[in-house]
Amino acid sequence: MNLSKQEDKQLVALYINGNEKAFEALLNRHKNKIYNYIFMKIRDEALSQDIFQETFIKVIKTLKKGAYNEEGKFLPWAMRIAHNLMIDHFRKSNKVRMISESSSRSEDYTIFDLLELKDNNVEDDIVHNELVTQMIGLIDFLPESQREILNMRIFKEMSFKDIAEKEGVSINTALGRMRYALINIRKLIEKHDLLTPLSQ
């Protein structure tokens, strides 16, 4: 059986029935999106790794107990677990962080909107998590130069000055690439109708 071609719900069922490789396939399929989702909120690599590992420990325990009932929507369910673990962490440390990714126009511009760690309706969170995941996925469709600048700016928190130096280009060129990347992201969002769920 080629596990990579199985749907998530099939892999979950196989794992519950004792197929350890099925969970490995699930992990490989979703680990980057879930880790990026965590890191995008926390901005701390070591802590992100810890919460990522805690997430999958909890996923495994829940599946083994037979308590999974998300009707095959494995990714938003796993991201909800990660979300709750982050909330727990920030409650314990008594702090909440919000993220703002800048564009060429303003240091306050947010490409993914402000992602706040707060208690939302579960359905709202699942929809929001799906949108964030899809937006992260859209970055892969950008030209390499635009993809790189978004990764450096959003995930590595590099300044445009540092990006320009690393890429060997002027700050204006770095700003231009960011501007075009954001324009292309917006076009992809419209093309894939990603904002529709929020307006329902």
Secondary structure, 3 states (H helix, E strand, C coil): CCHHHCCHHHHHHHHHCCCHHHHHHHHHHHHHHHHHHHHHHHCCHHHHHHHHHHHHHHHHHHHHCCCCCCCCCHHHHHHHHHHHHHHHHHHHHCCCCCCCCCCCCCCCCCCCCCCCCCCCCHHHHHHHHHHHHHHHHHHHHCCHHHHHHHHHHHHCCCCHHHHHHHHCCCHHHHHHHHHHHHHHHHHHHHHCCCCHHHHC
